Amino acid sequence: MTAANGGRAAGVGAAGGGTQGEAAGDPAAGDTLAAVVRQWQAVHPDLDTGPMEIIGRINRCAALLQQAEDAPLRHAGLTRPEFDLLGALRRTGLELTPGELARETFSSGAAVTKRLKQLTERGLVERRGDTRDRRVAHVRLTDTGRALVDGILPAQLSYETAVLSGVDRTRQSELAALLGDLLVQLEGRLRGPRV
């Protein structure tokens, strides 16, 4: 298993070789990925594990945030992708087609179709057929969906603020800028221009 998928190597804590002092001096020295990287460096000392240290940590953070039991989204029975879809409808204030929702949420058409089905069954969105083209559907929030988004957004932002509270504001801004740079680069290379 590699660090890039956010996974844990067997025996990471014991086999990692890190000491208490090391972890105290450098917060990254004591995280899960630091041990995985040290293991890979021992196996392949000739390879640059720098990318693994970044991508692995991004993936591990994402996995932990998805699993968080106390997150308001989880309490509301929503996944982050479902909330992003509802949020796209709320923040644009428009009826959107499934294709437009896919672009707004950086999701595949199939994933959007599946989420829309679940959200429609829960009464959070509704579909309306296009009067000129029956193959096209327009999606909008129901009153229940709008109330859910408006009610959960402040709680979710408070939760995310608490998650980031261990990192001072200056470093949060730096991290946001660095991740923004990476995202622009990846979107340009992997997704092509947004239409």
Number of C-alpha atoms within 10 A of each C-alpha: 10 14 25 19 15 22 16 16 17 10 10 18 15 9 13 19 12 17 10 9 10 13 14 11 10 10 10 15 19 19 15 20 27 23 24 28 21 19 17 17 14 11 10 11 11 8 10 12 15 10 11 20 17 14 16 23 21 15 16 20 13 12 14 11 15 14 11 11 11 10 18 19 21 15 11 11 9 14 13 12 15 20 21 18 22 24 20 21 22 18 9 10 11 13 19 19 18 22 18 17 23 19 15 18 18 16 15 13 15 12 13 22 15 11 18 22 14 14 20 17 11 12 14 20 22 19 19 13 13 12 9 7 8 9 8 15 17 16 21 22 26 15 11 13 22 17 13 16 21 13 11 16 15 12 14 16 12 14 16 14 12 11 12 12 11 9 13 9 11 9 10 14 12 11 13 12 12 11 13 12 11 12 12 11 12 12 13 12 10 9 10 9 8 9 6
